Amino acid sequence: MTKAATVFERDLGCPVEQAHPGWVDPFDTFWTVVMADTDLAGMRALLESYEMWQFMAEYDLLITPTLAVPPFTADGMPVGPQIAGRHLADAEVLRASAAFEAAAPWAASWPPLS
């Protein structure tokens, strides 16, 4: 379990489950967001077939690393969590982000600039 998931589970009391949305390349999933922001009925109907919408129906938040590669420095930095929510759940994402930052302050931690 990642450090961020541990903070959410241990310090914030959130149930955490490791899950995978089922796709290898997220590019096609990006179009789910595009379609969700349109009012065209045909495009909205296409949403039903996209995996990310179905995946997020099971979860409130998705927490992933901000980088797809290991940290650049030996001290594990700079890697942080990326918190994503359901469509139009911006307030929930911001609340989770604020709670995480309060539980695991990071502002004083910076990687070496060399």
VMD Tcl script that draws the C-alpha trace (Angstrom):
set ca {
  {0.00 0.00 0.00}
  {1.34 3.44 -0.85}
  {2.10 6.07 1.76}
  {-0.86 8.17 0.63}
  {-3.27 5.25 0.90}
  {-1.91 4.52 4.37}
  {-2.60 8.12 5.44}
  {-6.17 7.89 4.14}
  {-6.77 4.58 5.87}
  {-4.86 4.94 9.15}
  {-5.01 8.68 9.84}
  {-8.28 9.69 8.16}
  {-10.31 6.52 8.80}
  {-11.22 5.94 5.14}
  {-11.70 2.44 3.79}
  {-9.05 1.87 1.13}
  {-9.16 -0.82 -1.52}
  {-6.59 -1.50 -4.21}
  {-8.41 -1.64 -7.53}
  {-7.58 -1.35 -11.22}
  {-9.95 0.26 -13.73}
  {-9.21 -2.44 -16.30}
  {-7.57 -0.41 -19.04}
  {-3.94 -0.25 -20.06}
  {-3.91 3.07 -21.91}
  {-6.02 5.86 -20.35}
  {-6.24 7.90 -23.60}
  {-9.57 6.43 -24.64}
  {-10.89 6.91 -21.12}
  {-10.13 10.63 -21.42}
  {-13.00 10.90 -23.88}
  {-15.39 9.90 -21.10}
  {-14.70 13.25 -19.49}
  {-15.21 15.07 -22.80}
  {-18.52 13.32 -23.39}
  {-19.73 13.93 -19.85}
  {-19.35 17.67 -20.38}
  {-21.61 17.83 -23.41}
  {-25.37 18.06 -23.57}
  {-25.74 15.99 -26.73}
  {-27.97 13.03 -25.96}
  {-26.08 10.69 -28.29}
  {-22.76 11.44 -26.63}
  {-24.26 10.97 -23.17}
  {-25.52 7.54 -24.26}
  {-21.95 6.59 -25.20}
  {-20.86 7.22 -21.61}
  {-22.49 3.96 -20.58}
  {-19.90 1.98 -22.56}
  {-16.78 3.65 -21.17}
  {-14.94 1.83 -18.42}
  {-13.91 4.74 -16.20}
  {-17.52 5.79 -15.57}
  {-18.37 2.22 -14.60}
  {-15.25 1.93 -12.45}
  {-15.93 5.16 -10.57}
  {-19.52 4.09 -9.84}
  {-17.96 1.69 -7.31}
  {-15.63 4.22 -5.63}
  {-15.77 7.75 -4.23}
  {-12.14 8.60 -5.00}
  {-9.24 7.26 -7.02}
  {-5.78 7.87 -5.54}
  {-2.79 7.33 -7.81}
  {0.84 8.48 -7.85}
  {1.46 11.70 -9.75}
  {4.33 10.05 -11.63}
  {4.32 6.85 -13.65}
  {7.98 6.20 -12.78}
  {9.82 5.66 -9.48}
  {11.02 8.75 -7.56}
  {14.05 10.56 -8.99}
  {15.91 10.90 -5.67}
  {16.84 8.35 -3.03}
  {14.59 10.02 -0.43}
  {11.46 9.08 -2.40}
  {10.78 12.53 -3.79}
  {9.16 14.11 -5.73}
  {6.11 11.87 -5.76}
  {2.72 12.78 -4.41}
  {-0.82 11.50 -4.67}
  {-3.20 12.44 -7.43}
  {-6.77 12.39 -6.15}
  {-9.56 12.00 -8.69}
  {-13.28 11.85 -8.05}
  {-16.48 11.11 -9.88}
  {-17.81 13.48 -12.51}
  {-18.64 16.87 -10.94}
  {-17.34 15.77 -7.49}
  {-14.78 18.59 -7.31}
  {-15.76 19.60 -3.77}
  {-15.24 16.04 -2.51}
  {-11.80 15.88 -4.14}
  {-10.82 19.23 -2.58}
  {-12.03 18.10 0.87}
  {-10.06 14.85 0.57}
  {-6.98 16.77 -0.56}
  {-7.22 19.20 2.37}
  {-7.69 16.33 4.84}
  {-4.70 14.49 3.37}
  {-2.49 17.58 3.57}
  {-3.50 18.15 7.20}
  {-2.73 14.51 8.07}
  {0.54 14.36 6.10}
  {1.98 17.90 5.83}
  {4.55 18.23 3.07}
  {5.19 21.97 2.62}
  {8.52 21.80 4.47}
  {9.77 18.85 2.39}
  {11.59 19.64 -0.82}
  {13.87 17.44 -2.93}
  {17.46 18.58 -3.40}
  {17.82 21.14 -6.19}
  {21.10 19.69 -7.46}
}
mol new
graphics top color blue
foreach p $ca { graphics top sphere $p radius 0.5 }
foreach p [lrange $ca 0 end-1] q [lrange $ca 1 end] { graphics top cylinder $p $q radius 0.2 }
display resetview
